[in-house]
Amino acid sequence: MCGVLDDVVRFLSCPHCGESLARQSASLGCRTGHRFDVARQGYASLLPPDGKGSVGDTAAMVQAREDFLAAGHFDHLAAELAESAAEAASQVAVDSCVVDVGAGTGYYLAAVLDRMPGRAGLALDASRFALRRAARAHQRIGAVACDVWRGMPVADGGAAVVLNVFAPRNGAELERILAPGGRLLVITPAPPHMRELIPALGLLTVDRRKQERLSRTLGPYFIRTAKRDIRRTVILDHQDVAAAAMMGPSAWQADPAARQARIRELPDPLGVTLSVTLSCYVREDRAHD
């Protein structure tokens, strides 16, 4: 069993019965007898009782994301998120971890943990391909497969900070796992995000009512305390453009050969806008304490 999970197992709960989990040789288990194997790549699968859930990103999508992030195009965003998370965690005295919901390869969580010596991080994702990479992204990350829409296998109040970067948001569960005084940090794309590529490659557009939908999703549970728009133009070559197109939801709808043909018609290199919003939330019941 990968030792890094030892740092986060106390923050996990059984997806079948909700009991706490403990290490049992090469697996995790609860006192009622449910057991969960740890993959040789270092992540644990805590999927719902029927064993079914979202399959998450494919191997090709995960590789594209890793290639794009490794090129440094989102380093500025990771740095801003890490600064906000470190400040937020300093306000939480209880024993708690950092939970990244929809963690992907663990890129953002690793950057955050670098600013928080001693804190453990929990990477949640549906994709086993992403979790294989997240499990080795940082020495203090534990990686867990789950379906965020059917309950997160995280103890009540176990998170000092919850990260949600371009990922699904289950408001009730996010509120449940956040410790009193903790912060939820959400990054969402803004309408100008990758606007130079959208018509040329047939990518999905960013909903101009994104913030309104975000408010409806989180409003019953959280109060937004801060909002920051982050925009930068990056220079991408054709390889970067292909990775950018492949790493997001548009990848599910694309004909790879047709998209590559379109990419070859673009200038090389090309200036592309990266535009996102970083929002900070507190639990609604703590907003006025």
N, C-alpha and C positions, 0 to 999 in steps of 0.2 A: 504494500500500500504506500502511495506517495505520502511522505511525511508532512508535506505542506497542508494536507487536509486536517492534520491534528490541530493546527492553529484555528480552524474555523468550525470544527465539528460541534463545539458547544453552542454555536449559533444556529445549528440546523434542527429541523423537526421532521418527523416521519410524515410522508405524504398520505399514508393510509389512516393513521390514528391521531396524529398531532403530537405524539410523545417525543421527548428529546432523544437524540441519537448519540451513540457512543461507538468508538472504534472496537471492532471485533475481528482481530487478526487482519485478513485482507478484505474486510468488508465493513459496512456500517450497519448498526442494528439498534432497535428500540427494545424496551423491556417487555413489550407484548409479543415479541418474536419476529417482527418484520425485519428482513435483512436485505441489504443492497450492496451489490458488488462494486468494487472500484476498478475501472478499466486500467489496463496496463499502461495507458497513456497518462494516467494520473487524475482523471475526473470520475466523479460518482454520478450515477443516474438515479434521480429521485423523481421519476415521472409519476403521474397519477396512478391510482390503483389498477386501472385496466391496462396500464402500460402504454397507452396511446397518447399522442399529443402532436403538436406541430413538429415537423421534421427540421425546421429551421433552414438556414442557408446551406447551399450545396458546397462541395469541396472546391469547385471552380470559383464560386462567389467569395468564399473565405480566402482563397489564395489571392484573388484580385484585391481584396481589402488589405491583406497583409502587404502586398507589393506597393500599393498606393500609400499606405501609412508609413512604410519603411522609407519611402522617398522623402519624407519630412513635410509633406504638404499640409498636414494638420497639426504639426508640432506646436504652433502658436495657440491653437484651440485647446490642446491637451494641457499646455502651461497655464492658460486662464482657468480651466476647470480645476486643475490641481491647486492653484492658489485659493480659489473659492472654497474648495473642499477642506483644505487644511484649516482655513479660518473657521469654517462651520464646525469641524470636529473638535476644535479647541474649546468649544462651548459645552461639550457633552462629557460629563464626568464619569458616567457609568461605563462598565465594561461592555464594549460594543465594537463592531467591525464596520468596514465600508462595503456596501453591497452594490454591485453594478448589475442592473437588470437589463438584459439584452447586451451582455458584455462583449460579444463577438470574440475577437482574438485576445482580449485583455489589454489592449493598447492603452486605453484611457485609464483603466484601473491601475495599471502599473505606474503610470505617470503620477497618479494621485498618491499611491503608497510611497513613492520616492520622497514625497513631502511629509510623510507621517511615520517616522521611525517607531517601530513597535506595534503598529496597528496591523491587523490582518485584513485581507480583502476576500470577498466572496463573489465569484463570477457566475452569474446565472445566464443560461442560454438554452435554446432548444436544439441547436446544431451540434452534433458530436464532433464535426470537423472543426468548428470554432473552439470548442472546449478543449480539444487536444492541444491547441496553441495557447489558450488562456492558462491552462494548467502549468505551463512552463514560462509564462510571460514575466513572472516575478516570484521571488522566493517566498513571498508571504501571500500568495493567491491560492485559494482552494476553488476548484471549478466544479459546478454541479449542473446536470441536465434537469430541466423542469419545464412545465408549461405555465407561464405566468397568468394565463386566463383561468386556470383551474386551481389556483392557490400556489403560493411560493413556499417551499420547504424551509422557511426561516422562522426562528423563534420570535414571539411578540417582542417588539422593542429592541431587537438585536442589532439594529443598524444606527450608528452615529450619523452617517451620511449615506444617502441612497443616490446613485448615479443613474441617469436614464438618457442615453445618447442615441438619437435616431432610432428609438426602440419603442415597442408597445408599452402602454401605461394602464395598469389595473389600479385605479385610484384607491379602492378599499384595501387592497393588499399592501400597497405602498404605505398607506397610513398605518396599517397594523404593524409592519416590521420596523418602522422608524421609532427610535428612542425619543422620550420626552426631551425637548430642546434640540433635537436633531434637525437636519436640513435635507430636503430633496432638491437635487440639482438636475435640471432638464435642459437638454440641448435639442433644438428643433431647427430644421432648415427654414430659411426665409425665402420669399418669392424670387429674389434674384439669384438664388443658389444654382450655380452651374448653368446660368441662362444661355451661355454661348453654345452649349452642347445639346440643350433640350430639343430645339426644332431640327437640328442637323441629324441627330441620332434617334429621334423619336422617344426620348426619355420622358418619364412621368413628370408632370409639372407639379410644383409645390402649391398646394391649395392656399389661396389668398385669405381664406378664413381659418387658417391653421391655428392661430392664436385663440380664436373664438372657440374652436373645437377643443383645444387644450383646456380652456377655462371650464367648459362644460364637463370634461372628463375629471378634472382635479378639483373643481370648485367646491363640491360637497365635502371635501376632506381636507383641503389645504388653502392657505392664504399665500399669495405671491408677495414676497417682500422686496424683491429686486429683479431687474430685467436689464440685460446688456446685449446690444447688437454688435456682432463681430463680423467684419467684412474684410476680405483681402483678395487681391488678384494674384494668382499663381501662374507660372509658365509651365505648361504641360506639353510633353512630346506625345507622339501617337501612342506609345506604349502606356503612358500615364492616362491618356484619354480612354484607352480600352479598359484599363483597370477601373477607372472611375465609373464607366458605364456598366461594368460587370458586377461591381460590389454592392449595388443597391437593388431595390425592388424591381426596377425596369429589366433586370436580367432575366426574370421569369418569363417575360413576354417577347424577348428578342430572338431573331434569327441570327446566330453568330456570324455566318458568312455575309449576310446582308449588312450587318453593323460594321464589320471590318471594311467592307467596300466603302461605306459612308465615311469611316474614319480616314481612309486614304485620300479622300477628297478635301479634308480639312487642312488648313495651314499647319505646318510643323516647324517650330512649336507654335502654341496658341495660348493667349492669355485667357484665363477662365476665372470667373468670380466665385469665391467661396463665401457664402453669406449665411450666418446662423444666428439664433437667439439663445442666450444662456439665461435661464430663469431660476430663481431660488425660491423655495417654498418652505413654510413651516406648517405643522399640523394645525388644522383649524381650531382645535380645542386648546392649543397652546399660544395662539397668536396674540392674545391680550393678557397673558400672564405677566 
